[in-house]
């Protein structure tokens, strides 16, 4: 049984495509692992960002509470002075 040039080229093409497919799948698996790490880092970043955002409002809340207490004290003083 003899193989023609076209058959040999066809077999070589199949082998080449198989090797390229395996290499491509390995590269994609590595890329997915890297992207998973990036996703975890971004989730951690957004978690920390939301915590810092919440804590950044504490001074404003304290200011409002102090103003309200001061207003209430003034009202009590004016009522008791009358």
N, CA, C and O atoms as a MOPAC input file, in Angstrom:
PM7 MOZYME 1SCF
protein

 N      0.84600 1    -1.17900 1     0.00000 1
 C      0.00000 1     0.00000 1     0.00000 1
 C      0.89000 1     1.24100 1     0.00000 1
 O      1.71900 1     1.44500 1     0.88700 1
 N      0.68800 1     2.04000 1    -1.00700 1
 C      1.46500 1     3.26600 1    -1.13100 1
 C      0.59800 1     4.45700 1    -0.77700 1
 O     -0.60400 1     4.47300 1    -1.04100 1
 N      1.22900 1     5.45400 1    -0.17300 1
 C      0.51500 1     6.68500 1     0.17400 1
 C      0.88700 1     7.76700 1    -0.82100 1
 O      2.05800 1     7.95400 1    -1.15300 1
 N     -0.10400 1     8.45800 1    -1.27800 1
 C      0.18400 1     9.56800 1    -2.18400 1
 C      0.61700 1    10.78000 1    -1.35800 1
 O      0.48800 1    10.81300 1    -0.13400 1
 N      1.12200 1    11.74700 1    -2.06500 1
 C      1.59400 1    12.96900 1    -1.40200 1
 C      0.44000 1    13.67100 1    -0.69400 1
 O      0.62300 1    14.20100 1     0.40200 1
 N     -0.72600 1    13.68400 1    -1.29400 1
 C     -1.87900 1    14.33600 1    -0.67000 1
 C     -2.28900 1    13.63900 1     0.62100 1
 O     -2.66100 1    14.29900 1     1.59100 1
 N     -2.22300 1    12.32700 1     0.63900 1
 C     -2.57000 1    11.59200 1     1.85700 1
 C     -1.56800 1    11.87400 1     2.97400 1
 O     -1.95000 1    12.04700 1     4.13100 1
 N     -0.27800 1    11.91800 1     2.61900 1
 C      0.76600 1    12.22300 1     3.60900 1
 C      0.57300 1    13.63000 1     4.14800 1
 O      0.67800 1    13.85900 1     5.35300 1
 N      0.29000 1    14.57900 1     3.25100 1
 C      0.05000 1    15.95700 1     3.69500 1
 C     -1.18800 1    16.03700 1     4.58300 1
 O     -1.21800 1    16.80200 1     5.54700 1
 N     -2.20600 1    15.24800 1     4.25600 1
 C     -3.43100 1    15.22000 1     5.06200 1
 C     -3.13900 1    14.68200 1     6.46200 1
 O     -3.62600 1    15.22700 1     7.45300 1
 N     -2.35000 1    13.61800 1     6.54100 1
 C     -1.97700 1    13.05000 1     7.84600 1
 C     -1.13700 1    14.05300 1     8.63800 1
 O     -1.32600 1    14.21000 1     9.84400 1
 N     -0.20900 1    14.72900 1     7.95700 1
 C      0.62500 1    15.73500 1     8.63000 1
 C     -0.23000 1    16.89500 1     9.12700 1
 O      0.00600 1    17.42700 1    10.21200 1
 N     -1.21600 1    17.28400 1     8.33600 1
 C     -2.11100 1    18.36900 1     8.73800 1
 C     -2.91800 1    17.98100 1     9.97200 1
 O     -3.07900 1    18.78800 1    10.88800 1
 N     -3.41900 1    16.76700 1    10.00000 1
 C     -4.18800 1    16.29500 1    11.15700 1
 C     -3.30400 1    16.28000 1    12.40500 1
 O     -3.73400 1    16.70300 1    13.47800 1
 N     -2.07300 1    15.79400 1    12.26400 1
 C     -1.15000 1    15.75500 1    13.40700 1
 C     -0.83300 1    17.16800 1    13.88900 1
 O     -0.81200 1    17.42700 1    15.09200 1
 N     -0.58700 1    18.08300 1    12.94800 1
 C     -0.26800 1    19.46800 1    13.29800 1
 C     -1.43700 1    20.12600 1    14.01700 1
 O     -1.24800 1    20.80000 1    15.02900 1
 N     -2.63900 1    19.93300 1    13.50000 1
 C     -3.82200 1    20.52900 1    14.12300 1
 C     -4.04900 1    19.94000 1    15.51400 1
 O     -4.45600 1    20.65400 1    16.43100 1
 N     -3.79300 1    18.66100 1    15.67200 1
 C     -3.94100 1    18.02500 1    16.98800 1
 C     -2.96300 1    18.62600 1    17.99000 1
 O     -3.34000 1    18.94300 1    19.11800 1
 N     -1.70700 1    18.78200 1    17.57600 1
 C     -0.69300 1    19.36000 1    18.46900 1
 C     -1.04500 1    20.80500 1    18.81200 1
 O     -0.96000 1    21.20800 1    19.97200 1
 N     -1.43600 1    21.57400 1    17.81700 1
 C     -1.81600 1    22.96800 1    18.06300 1
 C     -3.02900 1    23.03800 1    18.98400 1
 O     -3.08400 1    23.90000 1    19.86100 1
 N     -3.98800 1    22.15700 1    18.80300 1
 C     -5.17000 1    22.13900 1    19.66400 1
 C     -4.82200 1    21.83800 1    21.10900 1
 O     -5.34600 1    22.47200 1    22.02500 1
 N     -3.93400 1    20.86600 1    21.31600 1
 C     -3.51300 1    20.52700 1    22.68500 1
 C     -2.77500 1    21.70100 1    23.31200 1
 O     -3.03600 1    22.05900 1    24.46100 1
 N     -1.85600 1    22.30100 1    22.56400 1
 C     -1.11100 1    23.44500 1    23.09500 1
 C     -2.04000 1    24.61900 1    23.39900 1
 O     -1.88100 1    25.30300 1    24.41000 1
 N     -2.99500 1    24.84100 1    22.53000 1
 C     -3.94700 1    25.92900 1    22.74500 1
 C     -4.79200 1    25.68400 1    23.98800 1
 O     -5.06200 1    26.61100 1    24.75100 1
 N     -5.20900 1    24.44700 1    24.19200 1
 C     -6.00800 1    24.14800 1    25.38500 1
 C     -5.17700 1    24.31700 1    26.65200 1
 O     -5.69500 1    24.77800 1    27.67000 1
 N     -3.89800 1    23.95200 1    26.60600 1
 C     -3.02400 1    24.15300 1    27.77400 1
 C     -2.86300 1    25.63700 1    28.06700 1
 O     -2.93800 1    26.05500 1    29.22200 1
 N     -2.64300 1    26.43100 1    27.02900 1
 C     -2.50200 1    27.88000 1    27.21000 1
 C     -3.78600 1    28.47400 1    27.77700 1
 O     -3.72800 1    29.32800 1    28.66200 1
 N     -4.92800 1    28.04300 1    27.29000 1
 C     -6.19900 1    28.56900 1    27.79500 1
 C     -6.43000 1    28.18300 1    29.25000 1
 O     -6.97400 1    28.97400 1    30.02100 1
 N     -6.02300 1    26.98200 1    29.63300 1
 C     -6.16000 1    26.58000 1    31.03600 1
 C     -5.28900 1    27.45000 1    31.93400 1
 O     -5.72100 1    27.85400 1    33.01300 1
 N     -4.06700 1    27.74000 1    31.49800 1
 C     -3.18200 1    28.62400 1    32.26900 1
 C     -3.77600 1    30.02300 1    32.34900 1
 O     -3.71900 1    30.66300 1    33.39900 1
 N     -4.34300 1    30.50100 1    31.25000 1
 C     -4.94800 1    31.82700 1    31.22200 1
 C     -6.13400 1    31.91000 1    32.17200 1
 O     -6.32100 1    32.92400 1    32.84400 1
 N     -6.92800 1    30.86200 1    32.23000 1
 C     -8.07500 1    30.84300 1    33.14100 1
 C     -7.60000 1    30.89600 1    34.58900 1
 O     -8.21500 1    31.57000 1    35.41600 1
 N     -6.51900 1    30.19600 1    34.90500 1
 C     -5.97800 1    30.24300 1    36.26800 1
 C     -5.52700 1    31.65600 1    36.61800 1
 O     -5.78400 1    32.13300 1    37.72300 1
 N     -4.85700 1    32.32700 1    35.68500 1
 C     -4.40700 1    33.69800 1    35.92400 1
 C     -5.59900 1    34.62700 1    36.08200 1
 O     -5.59900 1    35.49600 1    36.95400 1
 N     -6.60600 1    34.45200 1    35.25200 1
 C     -7.78300 1    35.31400 1    35.33900 1
 C     -8.55600 1    35.08100 1    36.62800 1
 O     -9.13900 1    36.02000 1    37.16900 1
 N     -8.57500 1    33.85600 1    37.13100 1
 C     -9.23400 1    33.59300 1    38.41000 1
 C     -8.56800 1    34.37100 1    39.53300 1
 O     -9.24600 1    34.90100 1    40.41200 1
 N     -7.25200 1    34.43900 1    39.50500 1
 C     -6.53000 1    35.21700 1    40.51400 1
 C     -6.88200 1    36.69300 1    40.37100 1
 O     -7.08700 1    37.38200 1    41.37100 1
 N     -6.95400 1    37.17800 1    39.14400 1
 C     -7.30400 1    38.58300 1    38.91900 1
 C     -8.71600 1    38.87700 1    39.40800 1
 O     -8.96200 1    39.94400 1    39.97100 1
 N     -9.63300 1    37.96500 1    39.20500 1
 C    -11.01100 1    38.15200 1    39.66900 1
 C    -11.05200 1    38.19200 1    41.19100 1
 O    -11.76100 1    39.01700 1    41.76800 1
 N    -10.30200 1    37.31200 1    41.84700 1
 C    -10.26400 1    37.32100 1    43.30800 1
 C     -9.69000 1    38.63200 1    43.82900 1
 O    -10.19200 1    39.18800 1    44.80700 1
 N     -8.64300 1    39.12600 1    43.17900 1
 C     -8.04800 1    40.39700 1    43.60100 1
 C     -9.03900 1    41.53300 1    43.41300 1
 O     -9.14900 1    42.39700 1    44.28300 1
 N     -9.76200 1    41.55500 1    42.30200 1
 C    -10.72100 1    42.63600 1    42.07200 1
 C    -11.88500 1    42.55500 1    43.05100 1
 O    -12.37700 1    43.58900 1    43.50200 1
 N    -12.34100 1    41.34200 1    43.39300 1
 C    -13.40200 1    41.20900 1    44.40200 1
 C    -12.92600 1    41.72100 1    45.75100 1
 O    -13.67200 1    42.40100 1    46.45500 1
 N    -11.69300 1    41.40100 1    46.11700 1
 C    -11.12500 1    41.88500 1    47.37600 1
 C    -11.02200 1    43.40500 1    47.35600 1
 O    -11.32200 1    44.06100 1    48.35400 1
 N    -10.59800 1    43.97200 1    46.21800 1
 C    -10.49200 1    45.42700 1    46.08300 1
 C    -11.85000 1    46.08700 1    46.29300 1
 O    -11.94500 1    47.06100 1    47.03900 1
 N    -12.89700 1    45.58200 1    45.65500 1
 C    -14.21600 1    46.18900 1    45.79900 1
 C    -14.76400 1    46.02800 1    47.21000 1
 O    -15.48200 1    46.90000 1    47.69900 1
 N    -14.43400 1    44.92700 1    47.86400 1
 C    -14.85500 1    44.72500 1    49.25300 1
 C    -14.19300 1    45.76800 1    50.15100 1
 O    -14.86200 1    46.40700 1    50.96200 1
 N    -12.88700 1    45.93700 1    50.00700 1
 C    -12.15900 1    46.92400 1    50.80900 1
 C    -12.64100 1    48.32800 1    50.48100 1
 O    -12.76800 1    49.16900 1    51.37000 1
 N    -12.90900 1    48.58100 1    49.20900 1
 C    -13.38400 1    49.90300 1    48.79600 1
 C    -14.71700 1    50.22400 1    49.45700 1
 O    -14.92000 1    51.34900 1    49.91300 1
 N    -15.62400 1    49.26200 1    49.51600 1
 C    -16.92700 1    49.51500 1    50.13700 1
 C    -16.78200 1    49.72500 1    51.64000 1
 O    -17.48800 1    50.54900 1    52.22200 1
 N    -15.87100 1    48.98500 1    52.26900 1
 C    -15.64200 1    49.17600 1    53.70600 1
 C    -15.07300 1    50.56400 1    53.96500 1
 O    -15.52800 1    51.25800 1    54.87400 1
 N    -14.09400 1    50.97400 1    53.18300 1
 C    -13.50800 1    52.30700 1    53.36200 1
 C    -14.53100 1    53.40100 1    53.09100 1
 O    -14.53100 1    54.43300 1    53.76300 1
 N    -15.39500 1    53.18500 1    52.12100 1
 C    -16.44500 1    54.15900 1    51.82700 1
 C    -17.38000 1    54.29700 1    53.01700 1
 O    -17.78000 1    55.40500 1    53.37600 1
 N    -17.72500 1    53.17900 1    53.62400 1
 C    -18.61200 1    53.22400 1    54.79400 1
 C    -17.93100 1    53.94100 1    55.95100 1
 O    -18.55300 1    54.75700 1    56.63000 1
 N    -16.66000 1    53.64100 1    56.17800 1
 C    -15.94500 1    54.28600 1    57.28000 1
 C    -15.67500 1    55.76000 1    57.01000 1
 O    -15.52200 1    56.53600 1    57.95300 1
 N    -15.61400 1    56.16000 1    55.75600 1
 C    -15.36600 1    57.57000 1    55.45500 1
 C    -16.55900 1    58.44300 1    55.81500 1
 O    -16.41300 1    59.65700 1    55.95600 1
 N    -17.73900 1    57.84400 1    55.96600 1
 C    -18.92600 1    58.61600 1    56.33600 1
 C    -19.07000 1    58.78800 1    57.84300 1
 O    -19.93700 1    59.54000 1    58.29000 1
 N    -18.25800 1    58.12400 1    58.62400 1
 C    -18.36500 1    58.23000 1    60.08300 1
 C    -18.15500 1    59.66200 1    60.56700 1
 O    -18.93200 1    60.11700 1    61.40600 1
 N    -17.14500 1    60.40700 1    60.08400 1
 C    -17.00200 1    61.79100 1    60.56100 1
 C    -18.23300 1    62.65500 1    60.26500 1
 O    -18.61100 1    63.49200 1    61.08500 1
 N    -18.85300 1    62.46200 1    59.11100 1
 C    -20.05800 1    63.23100 1    58.78300 1
 C    -21.19400 1    62.89300 1    59.73800 1
 O    -21.91700 1    63.78300 1    60.18500 1
 N    -21.35100 1    61.62900 1    60.04900 1
 C    -22.41700 1    61.20700 1    60.96500 1
 C    -22.16900 1    61.77500 1    62.35600 1
 O    -23.09300 1    62.24400 1    63.02000 1
 N    -20.90700 1    61.72900 1    62.79100 1
 C    -20.57600 1    62.27700 1    64.11200 1
 C    -20.83800 1    63.77200 1    64.13900 1
 O    -21.36200 1    64.28800 1    65.12600 1
 N    -20.48000 1    64.48100 1    63.06400 1
 C    -20.73600 1    65.92900 1    62.98600 1
 C    -22.22000 1    66.22500 1    63.12000 1
 O    -22.62200 1    67.11600 1    63.86900 1
 N    -23.03300 1    65.46900 1    62.38500 1
 C    -24.48200 1    65.68100 1    62.44900 1
 C    -25.00900 1    65.41000 1    63.84900 1
 O    -25.85900 1    66.15300 1    64.33800 1
 N    -24.52700 1    64.37000 1    64.49800 1
 C    -24.96600 1    64.05600 1    65.86300 1
 C    -24.58000 1    65.17700 1    66.81300 1
 O    -25.37500 1    65.57100 1    67.66600 1
 N    -23.35400 1    65.69700 1    66.67100 1
 C    -22.90000 1    66.78700 1    67.54400 1
 C    -23.74700 1    68.02700 1    67.31300 1
 O    -24.12100 1    68.70300 1    68.27100 1
 N    -24.05600 1    68.33600 1    66.06300 1
 C    -24.90600 1    69.49600 1    65.77000 1
 C    -26.28700 1    69.32000 1    66.38300 1
 O    -26.83500 1    70.25000 1    66.97400 1
 N    -26.84400 1    68.12700 1    66.24100 1
 C    -28.17200 1    67.87000 1    66.80800 1
 C    -28.15500 1    67.98300 1    68.32500 1
 O    -29.09000 1    68.53100 1    68.90900 1
 N    -27.12400 1    67.48300 1    68.96800 1
 C    -27.01900 1    67.58900 1    70.42900 1
 C    -26.87700 1    69.04900 1    70.82800 1
 O    -27.48700 1    69.49000 1    71.80200 1
 N    -26.07500 1    69.80300 1    70.08000 1
 C    -25.90000 1    71.22300 1    70.39100 1
 C    -27.21600 1    71.97300 1    70.21900 1
 O    -27.54500 1    72.83000 1    71.04000 1
 N    -27.96900 1    71.67000 1    69.17500 1
 C    -29.26800 1    72.32000 1    68.97300 1
 C    -30.22000 1    71.97900 1    70.10400 1
 O    -30.92500 1    72.85100 1    70.61200 1
 N    -30.24500 1    70.71600 1    70.49900 1
 C    -31.12500 1    70.30400 1    71.59300 1
 C    -30.73600 1    70.98100 1    72.89800 1
 O    -31.60700 1    71.36000 1    73.68100 1
 N    -29.44500 1    71.13600 1    73.14200 1
 C    -28.99300 1    71.81800 1    74.35900 1
 C    -29.39600 1    73.28700 1    74.34000 1
 O    -29.79100 1    73.83700 1    75.36800 1
 N    -29.29700 1    73.92300 1    73.17400 1
 C    -29.70800 1    75.32800 1    73.06000 1
 C    -31.19700 1    75.46300 1    73.30800 1
 O    -31.63100 1    76.38700 1    73.99600 1
 N    -31.98000 1    74.55700 1    72.75900 1
 C    -33.43000 1    74.59800 1    72.96000 1
 C    -33.77900 1    74.42200 1    74.43400 1
 O    -34.65200 1    75.11100 1    74.96100 1
 N    -33.09400 1    73.49800 1    75.09000 1
 C    -33.35800 1    73.27500 1    76.51000 1
 C    -32.98900 1    74.49700 1    77.33200 1
 O    -33.69400 1    74.84700 1    78.27900 1
 N    -31.88600 1    75.15000 1    76.97500 1
 C    -31.45700 1    76.34400 1    77.71100 1
 C    -32.44000 1    77.48400 1    77.50900 1
 O    -32.76900 1    78.20100 1    78.45400 1
 N    -32.91600 1    77.65600 1    76.26300 1
 C    -33.85900 1    78.74900 1    76.01100 1
 C    -35.19300 1    78.47300 1    76.68300 1
 O    -35.83600 1    79.40700 1    77.16300 1
 N    -35.62500 1    77.22900 1    76.73100 1
 C    -36.88000 1    76.88700 1    77.40400 1
 C    -36.75100 1    77.07100 1    78.90800 1
 O    -37.67900 1    77.55200 1    79.55800 1
 N    -35.61100 1    76.69200 1    79.46100 1
 C    -35.44000 1    76.82800 1    80.90600 1
 C    -35.22400 1    78.28100 1    81.29800 1
 O    -35.51500 1    78.65500 1    82.43400 1
 N    -34.72400 1    79.10700 1    80.39500 1
 C    -34.51000 1    80.52400 1    80.68900 1
 C    -35.82800 1    81.27900 1    80.70300 1
 O    -35.93100 1    82.30400 1    81.37700 1
 N    -36.82500 1    80.81600 1    79.99300 1
 C    -38.11000 1    81.50700 1    79.93500 1
 C    -38.82300 1    81.25200 1    81.19500 1
 O    -39.94000 1    81.73600 1    81.38100 1

